[in-house]
Amino acid sequence: MALMPTAAPAGLPTFSAHTRLLVVAPHPDDETIATGLLIQQVREAGGEVNIMLLTAGDNNPWPQRWLERRLRIGSPDRQRWAQRRCAEMRQALERLGLSQASLRPLGWPDLGLSSVLLRSTGDAVAAITQEIDRFTPDLIALPSLLDRHPDHGAAHVLVRLALVGQAASPALYTYLVHGKPGKAVFLEVPATQAQIANKREALLAHRSQLALSGGRMRRLADRPERYIDACQSSPAAVVLPWQPPRWLRPWLRLSVVDPTGTRGWAWPDAPLERTRDGRFRLSSSAGGQTAPCFARLSSDLPSPWIFDHWGWCELQVDPATGDAVVAWSDRAS
């Protein structure tokens, strides 16, 4: 018996046997926390789902120290942990109704996607493009640019760059795991009790992550699944969203990425202009002449905190001046 199309939430396309959903997951567990309901609904409508796993989640030292009763973690230990996390993810996918073949791991370094993007932009984008061309999705669920985890923000940029030049661009819906949504308008996925129960069962497969952070993980997974339509994001400002304190600027780095490549400067050397209200904007010499274009502000100072304080913003080119200006960001200064 043929499966009937499933009515999707307002703003999302109708799911059917023709739906091809690609979920971009920076780490094992992101697929369950962020898209566990969406995956089930596409599969129940007869659609196909692939999970593009960017890292194996191997740089995850505190749960590993706790569960393995070890303090020192070397390369072999990280490899073993990566295998464990990927095995957990495969179990989670089975509970969401997916086969083992649906998982497409790329094997990039955990907590290293920003470096992959900034140092090997062309190769990284080509790898993402290859997966998109292979699966030909009509819907992609990817991390939000607002996400405070550096791997999530970099994943967003990589996918957006990989879609440049695609003859038929898929619908893009972004999800937010770490951070606040700001003023973004979300599309919420309603779910049945059975789908919610399956998602919770899938989360239980990620046992290594529940060991020290079970309460936080369950709270994240129990939140309503909400997405931002990336095509509907509207311009918010014409200046960079950051105003770092003067004393910190010598240790900051500004990077700009677009389809032509990557440029970067120490903040004191960056081609910046001051606006009348004292904020900063990039001059035309910063590049960013080709859309989509993104900027990242980061610190060279060592920190135990893994999350981005500034992160990424999206830029657009001002056709009148050629300058790159902020197209969409709710980042605090």
Secondary structure, 3 states (H helix, E strand, C coil): CCCCCECCCCCCCCECCCCEEEEEECCCCHHHHHHHHHHHHHHHCCCEEEEEEEECCCCCHHHHHHHHCCCCCCHHHHHHHHHHHHHHHHHHHHHCCCCHHHEEEEEECCCCHHHHHHHCHHHHHHHHHHHHHHHCCCEEEEECCCCCCHHHHHHHHHHHHHCCCCCCCCEEEEECCCCCCCCCCCEEECCCHHHHHHHHHHHHCCHHHHHHHHHHHHHHHHCCEEEEEHHHCCCCCCCCCCCCCHHHHHHEEEEEEECCEEEEEEHHHCCEEECCCCCEEECHHHCCCCCCEEEEEEECCCCCCCCCCCEEEEEEECCCCCCEEEEECCCCC
